[in-house]
Amino acid sequence: MKRFFFVCLCAVAVILSPLGHARSAAHAQEAQKAKNVILVLPDGLGFGGLTLLINYSYLYKKQPLAINQLMEQGNTGYCLTTPMKYVVPEGSSGITEIATGVKTDLLRVSVDDKDNKLTTIAELAKEKGRSVGIVTSHRVSHYTTGAFNAHVKTRAMENDIASQLADADVDVLLGGGIRNWIPKGKKASDVAALSENCGANEQSARADDADLIARAAARGYQLAFTQADLDKVAGGKVLGLFAGSSFPFVIDLRSAKETSAPSLAQMTAKAIDLLKGNEKGFFLVVAEGGIDQLLHENDPAGVLAQLVAFDEAVKVIADFAAQAPDTLVVVASSHDVGGVTFSAREDKTLAIENDFGSPQDFGKLDMQRKSSHALLQ
């Protein structure tokens, strides 16, 4: 079967997607035959951020990108993810539209504007007998991934999302956010041997005594809290929570001696390995959450480091899809954050009195050892 790769990138009110609404009937019929579907979510990524990564890789590092491989082999189109009655996209309503195909109001997570539950693609996959996996470098209860298996009136209800995930039919759930899974009064280090940069001292965010980790274990889930734990998992259902909140930013790991958490690429490879045994196929969500966070902080060096790590996960997916041609890969962003752009600066030594920059300028971003967030602290 021919593979079709969708790339969706949101620019303020527009999402680019490979195929989009203009795909032919023949393409649509072929796409329906996919056994496996992998949805990749570079949260907050738009045209500017993608251009930053492409210029860095091709002009400065002289290296190819996996995401470009998908774009070249596939199709690109666009769709709107603006919430009802508004112009600018917002993350939770945007991801709800991707997860359910239904446009909703601001802040909602897989419910419509009347707060009625919407069926998600992950839930449909389960109904068809497929395995389901969620991988993220953010908290698993964050709305970006929570939207595929939980339904709440507002994205602020993260503890409710975690509670619903603990009861959901997900085969592989890997990410951060221990704080939303442990009883009030506890901290992440009480249940997990995390390195300090993974938030070992993160306090519970819950206001109740619910122990969701114990609930998941009682339902037969294997538990993993470090890369070493994850390596030991050979099959079956697994809940992996590798950080008290979200994962440490990739750029901050440049100055770290060690980290207990796996990378996005490592989690992606493990999820595919665990899910691919289902003869009916699988649906997998792979989300990179640090891009959004660093774009909100207008940190170009931090964003770039996160994007490079994200592309490593995309390569894992592209390599698998090359060996499993009945796999459909969709890369999508629910909204664009930060307004990344390149700007000329005045230089009166030039005839046109503007310096349009050099690829060597990227070397300055490579020199940064910490995120702007860490530097400010």
Disulfide bonds with the S-S distance in Angstrom:
none
